Amino acid sequence: MYGLRVANRYAKALLEYTLQQNSLEGVFADMTLIDKTIKANKDLERMLISPIVKTTVKKSVLTKVFNAITPQTHRLFDLLIENRRLPILGAVAEKFVLQYNNYKNNKIAVVTTATPLDAATQQQMLQKVITLTQNNNITIENRVDKNIIGGFILRVGDIQYNASVAYKLNRLQQEFKEKLFL
């Protein structure tokens, strides 16, 4: 996606506007839906970016796809259309979600594992992260990467703890190489 600086400005302005309008939670739900929908549907993203598709068609598609959104989100659509910035709608939604989480002090703990976590393990991981960070506004996101072989990689903000088997094997291999060359 392009126009990230501009998208960040729109998202910041939208956050301030929704705080004034007392509609933060509704717009957050809209932006989360828009972000996920555009990321999941590349055809929708291409349609928004395409200079060939008329703006009226784009607006019609958006109102049909996102038919149960707040008036503030409709106003955002109109503003982006008016300023010829509709192609950055997905980036605005993504940036709004990030700014909302910063505003609410919500953190996302990304746990990468070789296989999906079951509910009990995910809950245990969440409790451990809450105690370590002393922040109750944390959600766990589980990503699966078979390349880590086993164990897990935990990332909260810019802090990362790597307890994967692949990492440990790599460290062991480095130690053997160092000892061989001594």
Secondary structure, 3 states (H helix, E strand, C coil): CCCHHHHHHHHHHHHHHHHHHCCHHHHHHHHHHHHHHHHHCHHHHHHHHCCCCCHHHHHHHHHHHCCCCCHHHHHHHHHHHHCCCHHHHHHHHHHHHHHHHHHCCCEEEEEEECCCCCHHHHHHHHHHHHHHHCCCCEEEEEEECHHHCCEEEEEECCEEEEEEHHHHHHHHHHHHHHHHCC
